[in-house]
Amino acid sequence: MPESEFQDIRNLYLFSNMADEHFQSLMRAAYVQNFPPQIELITEGDPSDFFHVVLSGSIDLFSQWNGRETSMATVRPISTFILAATINNAPYLMSARTLEKSRVVLIPSQDVRAIFAADGDFSRAIVTELAQSYRAMIKTQKDLKLRTSLERLANYILRQQRRAGGGTAFELEFEKRRLASVLGMTPENLSRAFKGLQPYGVTVAGNRITIGDQADLERFAKPNPLIDDF
């Protein structure tokens, strides 16, 4: 792996405080690859041989069962996946594929576990990362179980507006079929939900969202930091 890639990885919280020799040891065993869109990187149920760091592009974490498929999360640079399987030496619970051309670092899981046992700062950072992932999962479950489909879409729009800089008009982060999967809806239900938000000032043109009445949408959505702050 070229040393020019090291600093971006080193700046991640997970690696920022570990000993230099341990970081160098991980990087010596790692390698970086460029992948085209729609390439499956890992398959659920397979052994977790590698820990992944996304340097560019984006990754869809998804799962399949009984002829059905759902998107679980989107990983963007610079971040990692899937840490829990690596630390537990357990099979992947999700599959991963590229959504666009992506540059990904692969670190052997056995090396990550060895440094986890040897480096106190690294192990504490891993515990913190896993705790944050657990809290994000709880918030996602609350969003799915406590809200109607219309409320989930309204709060997603408000979260996406914030990520896009807070303007009244912005683009959806991915195509609507995948958004429906993320929100636990069918594409048909998502289409109806968009129509259901029109009375609250939301208009849709392709992938572009415009919020005509911010206060009215927020009154309906009732955003909650115990659910929506990811």
N, C-alpha and C positions, 0 to 999 in steps of 0.2 A: 504494500500500500504506500503511495507517495506521501512524503512527509508534509507536503503542502496541504493535505487534507486534515492533518492532525489537530490544528488549532481550533477549527470549528467544532470538532468532537470534544476537545478538551474543555471548551467553554460551556458545554452542557453541564447542568447541575450535577448530574450523575457522576461525571468524571472530574469535576473541577477541583476537588480537594484531595484526591487520592495521591499517593506517593508517585513521584516521577518515574521511578524504576518499574512500578507496577503498571502505570499507564503505557510506558514504552513496551513492556512485555505484551500487553494486550494488542497494541498496534502492530507489533512484529508478526503476530499470528493472524492478523486481520487482512482482508483483501476487499477491494472496491470493485463494483461492477456497474455497468450501464445496462438498463433494461428498457426495451420498447414498451409501448402501452399494451395492456391486457395480457401481461405475462404473470402466471401464477408463481409466486415466490416460495410459498409454503402451503402445505395441505393439512387441514385439521386431522388429527389422529396420528400424524407422522411424528417421529422423535424430534425433539427440539435441539437439533444439532448446532444451530447458529442463533446468535443474538444480532439484531439488525439495527442499523442507524441510517435514517433517510437523510441524505445530503441535498437532494433536489427532486422535484416532481411531487407525486402524491401516491399514497397506497390505500387501497380499500381492504379493510378487514371484514370478512364475511363468513357466513356459516350456511351449511345446507343440511337438510333432513327431509326424507320422505318426499322427494321431488320438489321441495320448496327451498328458497334461498332468501337470506336477509342480510343486509349490510349492518355491521355492528359499529364501525367507527372509520374515520378517515385520518390517516397519519400524514402530516406535512413536515417539511424541513424546519429546523433541524431537530429531529426527535427520534425516539426509539420504539421498537416493538420486538417480540412480546416477552417482557422481562420475567413474568411469573413462571412461565414454562421453562425458561432457561435456569432459573435458580432452583426450581423443584426437580429438574431433570425429568420432566413430565411431557407427555404428548401435547402438541399444539391443540388448543380448543377452538381456534379459528384458522381459516385460510387467509392468505394475503395475495393480492394481485396489484399490479401497477395500473393506475388510472391514466397516466401519461408517461412520457419518457422520464425515467427516474434513475438517479444515481444512489446506490445503496452500499453501505459497508456491512460486511458479514464478519462477525467475531465468533470464533468457536466457543460454544457454551461451556465446555469443560474448562477453558481458560478463565471465563468470567467467574465460574464457581470457585476456582482455585484462588483468584485474587479476592473474591468475596470473603473467603476464610482467612486471608492473610492481611488485609488492609481494613483497619477499623473505620476510616473516613469513607471508604468506598461502600462498606457494608451498611453504614448509617444512611448514606445517600440512597442506597437501594431500598432500605426499609421506608424511607420518606417517599420515594417514587411509587412504591407499591401501595402505600397508604393513600396517596393522592389518587391513584388509579381506582382504588376501592371506593373512595368517596365519589368520584365521577360516575362509577357504575351505579351507586345508590341513587344519585341524582337522576340518572337516566331511567332507572326503574320507577322512581317517583313520577317522573314526567309521563311515562307510559301508563302507569296504573291509576294515577289520581286525576288525570285530565282527559277530557273528551278529545276527539281527533281535531276539532276546530280550535280548542285551546292549545293543543300541542303545536299546531301549525302557526298560530298567532305568536306564541312565545319563540318558536324557531325563527320567525321573521324578525322579531325584535332582537334576538341574539345575532342573527346574520347582519342586521343593520349596524349593530355595534361593531362587529368585526370589520365591516366595510367602511367604517369611519364616521357613522352617525348621520349620514345624509338621508334625505327623504326618498331618494331613488338609488337603487343598487341592484346588482346581479345576484341571482342564486348561485351558491357555490358549486352545485352540480345539477345534472339533468333531473327532470321531475320524477322519472321512474325510480331512480335511486333515492331521491328525497322521500318518496312514499315509503320505500323499504326502511329507511332510517327512522321514520316517524311511526312505523308499525301500521301502515295503511296500504290499501291497494291503490294503484294509479287512479282508478275511478273515484274512490273516496277522496283522494287528494284533490282531484278536479272539483268535486262538489265542495270541499272545504274552502278552496280558493274563492269559489262563488259565494260561500257563506260568509266570508270576511269582507265582501264588497260593502255591506252597510256600515262597516267600521272604517271605511276609507282606504281599503287596500285594493289596488288595481294591478293586474298582471298582463304583461305583453311579452310573450315568449318566456325568457328567463329573467326578465327585468321586473322588479317589484317597485311600486310607488306607494308610499304611505301618505294619504291625503289628510288624515286627522290623527296625529300622533297620540294626543290625549285620549281620544275615544278608543283607539286600539289598545292602549295600555290599560284603560279601565276594564276592558273586556278580558284581556290576557292575564292580568294580575301577576306580572313577573315576580318571582320570589328568589332571592339569593341562595336559599337552601335547596333550590332545584336548578336554577338557570345559570348560576355562576360556575362555569367549568374552568 
